[in-house]
């Protein structure tokens, strides 16, 4: 896939909402969001008008440069931009500019890359410094840091905290579920979102399962009682949630009900699994269905690091082979359940615990789902 950078701006109407909607549509129509700068409040450039909100994003895409341009123009039109036939600059609901497409240099009637005169504009250089200070302008052969230092633009865009990006994630009757392998970060992310958005957190009560430690010591003896206990506990959680009034039926969960089926297939004998599946199927008819399922992915090496660092004694002997079985179990389930709508987010380069940008990227990806 190709790495591109896009500039976003709005100084008309609900500026932040306009930009947030544009980021959603870019993800739906252009590619995967990989970088997100802070928002900047910036004086109108080249004309008298209200201040802009500006930002830059990084996207990975399979589309050609001209196709990206056409998609951006379509998104602008969808969001209410009407291009003036008069020359010069004017206020706009949304402005989307393709700044860079890898290191390509293009000069055609329809598209010029890199975007012309970006080196003269702090409202582009400031956010690009956040995303890619060492990225080299292929025509000028200078990186963003150098271009910023020599830029003649005297304006000083006002940086707005990254947390202001946070989109509306929840509506009435909304259940957002995170799934993924052991140690991937489901609980940490669920707790963070629940706290930030003031919604209910449905968290796995694994430490109350009396068979968990015994299972890791003697899996052949305790797999069935372990999975039965989890099945009943998960059913109770989601059943109780399904009975809440609509106004309170908003939650984020660090596990799904179908997780029981995936782990049971790995841990149980074929004959025991057949009986277990019958119980699961019966209960699943009464369990709350998630509106969104987000599958979190990390490399096996990273998972092993997380498991070791969090220090639960009974987890310390978990093998890479077992984690690989779980990963394959989820993959097979997602393929088999064609009616299940889910999105995958690779957390390899997204440290949402320590980096606000990573957290906001994840929120934006969820919003686009």
C-alpha positions, 0 to 999 in steps of 0.5 A, spaced: 500 500 500 502 507 498 503 512 504 499 519 502 498 525 506 492 529 506 491 536 509 484 538 512 481 545 513 474 548 515 472 555 517 465 555 515 459 551 519 461 546 525 468 546 523 470 540 527 464 536 525 466 537 518 473 535 519 471 529 523 466 527 518 471 528 512 476 523 516 470 518 516 469 518 509 476 518 507 477 512 511 471 509 508 473 511 500 480 512 500 484 507 505 486 506 512 488 512 517 495 511 520 497 518 522 493 524 525 495 530 527 493 535 532 488 540 530 490 547 529 486 554 529 489 558 524 487 565 521 484 565 514 490 564 509 489 569 503 483 572 504 479 575 510 474 570 513 473 566 520 479 562 523 480 555 520 481 549 523 486 545 520 489 538 521 493 533 517 492 525 516 496 519 514 493 514 510 495 507 506 491 506 500 491 502 494 488 507 490 492 511 484 493 519 485 488 521 481 483 516 484 485 519 491 484 526 488 477 524 485 475 521 491 477 527 495 473 532 491 467 527 492 467 527 499 468 535 499 461 535 495 458 530 500 460 535 505 457 541 502 462 544 499 460 549 493 466 551 489 466 558 487 467 560 479 471 566 482 478 567 482 481 567 489 480 564 496 473 564 500 470 560 506 469 553 505 465 547 509 471 543 508 477 543 504 481 536 502 488 537 499 492 531 497 499 533 499 504 527 498 503 521 495 509 517 497 515 521 493 511 522 487 512 528 483 506 529 478 504 535 473 498 534 469 492 538 468 488 535 473 493 534 479 500 537 481 504 533 486 507 535 491 501 540 493 504 546 490 506 552 495 505 547 501 512 550 504 509 557 504 503 555 509 504 554 516 497 551 517 500 545 513 507 545 516 505 545 523 501 538 523 506 535 518 511 536 523 507 532 528 506 526 523 513 526 519 518 531 521 523 527 517 519 526 510 523 529 505 519 534 500 521 530 493 521 536 489 525 541 494 529 536 497 528 538 504 524 535 510 518 538 514 523 540 519 527 544 515 521 547 511 518 549 517 524 553 519 525 557 513 518 558 512 516 565 511 509 565 513 509 569 520 502 566 522 502 562 528 497 556 528 494 555 535 495 547 537 489 544 540 489 538 544 489 531 541 483 529 545 479 534 542 479 530 536 474 525 540 468 523 535 461 521 538 462 513 538 455 511 542 448 512 540 442 509 544 442 502 544 449 501 542 454 495 544 461 496 542 465 489 543 472 488 543 475 481 541 482 478 540 487 474 543 490 473 550 494 480 552 492 484 546 489 490 550 481 489 550 480 490 557 485 496 557 482 499 551 475 498 554 476 501 560 479 507 557 473 508 552 468 507 558 471 512 562 472 517 557 465 517 554 461 515 561 458 509 558 458 502 562 463 497 561 462 490 561 468 486 563 470 479 563 470 477 570 476 472 569 479 472 576 472 469 579 472 463 575 475 458 580 477 453 574 482 458 571 488 457 574 487 449 575 486 449 567 493 452 566 496 447 570 491 441 568 488 443 562 485 436 560 481 435 567 479 442 567 477 445 560 470 443 560 468 446 567 472 452 565 468 453 559 461 452 562 463 457 567 465 462 562 459 461 558 454 462 564 457 468 566 458 471 559 450 469 558 448 473 565 452 479 563 449 480 556 442 477 558 442 483 563 444 488 559 439 486 553 434 487 559 436 494 560 431 500 558 434 503 551 436 510 555 441 505 559 443 500 553 450 503 552 456 499 553 463 497 551 465 490 552 472 487 553 469 480 550 463 477 546 459 472 548 461 468 541 468 468 545 465 462 549 465 458 542 472 459 540 475 457 546 471 451 547 473 449 540 480 449 542 480 447 549 475 441 549 475 434 546 470 434 539 465 430 543 465 435 549 465 441 544 458 438 540 454 438 547 457 445 549 455 448 542 448 446 543 448 449 550 451 455 547 446 455 541 440 455 546 443 461 550 445 465 544 438 466 542 437 470 549 443 474 549 444 481 547 448 482 540 453 487 539 452 493 534 460 493 533 465 488 534 472 490 533 478 485 533 484 487 536 491 484 533 498 484 535 504 479 533 505 473 537 511 476 540 508 482 543 502 478 546 508 474 549 511 480 552 504 483 555 503 477 558 509 476 561 509 484 563 502 484 567 505 478 571 499 473 572 502 467 575 497 462 572 499 465 565 506 465 565 506 458 562 502 460 556 505 458 549 506 461 543 503 455 540 497 456 544 496 463 542 497 461 535 491 456 536 487 462 539 488 467 533 486 461 528 480 460 532 478 467 531 480 468 524 476 461 522 470 464 526 470 471 523 470 467 516 464 462 518 460 467 521 458 471 515 452 475 518 457 478 523 460 485 522 466 486 524 473 491 523 480 489 525 485 494 528 492 492 528 495 495 534 502 493 532 504 501 532 498 504 536 500 504 543 494 507 546 496 507 553 501 511 552 500 515 546 494 520 545 495 520 537 494 512 537 488 512 542 485 518 537 486 514 531 483 508 534 477 512 535 477 515 528 477 508 526 471 505 530 467 511 528 468 509 520 466 502 522 
